[in-house]
């Protein structure tokens, strides 16, 4: 049996669990009396929304860039003339 290394995924898992816990607490303690509120109508729906938001925040704040983004940034940096800032003085 081969085990999967989940170490790189810990920040994402933690963000989903924290978001889910906050969403579940919001859904449990802030229940809507009519049941029409999508976030706070039930605790499990709040947990789903919170987990999704936690995942989105974790994805948007990850510090890794794809190789395409790195190549594009390097290309944009190399297109500038080397002495452009010095010649403006």
Secondary structure as UniProt FT lines:
FT   HELIX           7..9
FT   HELIX           10..29
FT   TURN            38..40
FT   HELIX           43..60
FT   HELIX           67..79
FT   TURN            82..83
FT   HELIX           84..87
//
